[in-house]
């Protein structure tokens, strides 16, 4: 540390290592491609279930408000509202789960967590960026390229998914 109180702070290097087997942050290895696939599948099932329930409730409320009869135009409107609701459910699912617990249901099952690139808790801004980056077309395919443990929603937001079981050894 410098004696000059006006000196710029000195950044400490992050303990990030990357090898052929993957990488790690502060001794916590990145989640494997297989765990990331399980996370993807479980979370897609969860969002489908929640979206279906929300869509059913929306449809029932809409039909009820129209006396139980829905015209073709109203059905089209209801379908568009359902698609918007489904998108909202997906965004809220990922953001709220990762912001409150650092993990989604899939990550909880595989003992993986979202962290920032330094290994700490991901900020709200990073989680918002991560959530919206999931909307990029063909984003899940990004795991087939590069180090295979980091998708575009990780690299663009400055976050990583780590295996917390292996980090405790």
N, C-alpha and C positions, 0 to 999 in steps of 0.2 A: 504494500500500500504506500502511496505517495504521501509526503508530508504536506503537499499542496492541497488545500481544501477545495480548490477550484478545478482540480484536474478531472479529466473525463474518467468515468468508471471503466474498469478493465473487465472485459467479458471473459468468463472462464469457459474453456472448451467443454462441449458436451461429451459425455462418455458414450458415444454412439459407435458401434462397430458393425460392419457388414461383411459377410463372407458368402461362400457358395451355398451354405446351408440356410442362409437367411441373415438376420441381423439381430441386434439387441440394443436396448437403451437402459443404461444403468443396471446392467445385469439381468434385465427382463427380456427374454427373447421375443422377437416378433411372433405373432401367431402364425402357425403353418397354413399353407394353402388349403389343406384339408379342413382345418378348423374354420377357416374363413368361409369355405363352401357350406359347412354345416350352419354357420351363422346366417348366411344368405338364405338358405332353404327354410330354416326355422322362422326367421324374421319375415320372410315372404308369406308363409302360412299364417303367422300372427296378424300381419297387416290385412290379409284376405279375410280372416275371421272378423276382425274389428270393422273393416270396411263393409262387409256383408251385413253385420248387425246394424251399423249406422245407416246404411242404405235402406234396409228393411224398415227401420224406424222412420226414416225420412219419407219413404213411400207410403207407409201406413198413415202418417200424419197428413201428408199431402192429399191422399184419397179421402181421409176423414174430413178435411177442411172443404172438400168439394162434394160433399154429400155421398161419397162412395162411387161416384161416376167420374171417369177421366176420359177426356176427348183425346184425339190423336195429337193435337197441338200440345195439350197438357202433358201427354206421355213423353213427347220430345223434350219439353222443358224439364220434366222430372228426370229424364235420362241425363241431360246436361248437368243438372244439379247433383245427381248421383256421382257423375264423373268428377266434378269439382270436390264433392265431399270425400271421395276416395283418395284424391290427391292430398287433400288436407289431412286426412287420417294418416297417410304414409309420412308426411312431413312432421306432423306432431308426434307420431310414434317414435321415430328415430331421434328427434330433437329432445323430447321430454325424457325419454328413457336414458339417453346418453348424458343429458345435463344433470339429471337427478341421481343416477346410479353409476354413471360412467360405462354403462353396458345396456344392451338390449336383451330380450329374452334369450336369443340365440347365444349371445356372448356370455350370459350367466350360465347357460348349460355347458359351454365349452371352457369355462374359467378363463375367459379373455376379457380385456378391458380396453377402452379408448383412452389414450394419453396424448399429450402434446409431444412434439418432436424432441423435447428435452426430458421426457419421462414424467412430467408433472400432470396435474389435472388440466384437461383441455378447457380453454376459456369458452364463454358463451359465443363469442364471435367465431372462433374456430369451429364450434359445433354447428352454428348456423351455416357456415360455408360448407362444412362436411355434408350436412343434410341436403342443401340445394345442389351440391355437386353430384349427388346420387341421381338427379334428374337428367344428367347428360346421357343422350342416347348411346347405347352400347357400353355404358360405363362398366358393367360387370365383366365385359370381355377384357378390360384393362389388366386383369390379373394374369392373363396369358402372356403378357409381355413384361420385360424388366425383371425385377427380383422375385416376382411371383407371390410376394407377401404384401405388396402395397398396391392398392388400386388408386384410380384418379381421385376418388373422394378422400383418400388419405393424403396423397402428395399435394393436391391443390389446397387443402385446408391446413397443412402442417401438423397432421395428427398421425398416430400409428395405433395399431391394435397389438397388444402384447399378451403373452401367455403368463398369467399370474401364478399358475401352479409351478411352472419351471423356474420362475423368478424367486420362489421361496426356498428352493433347495439349498 
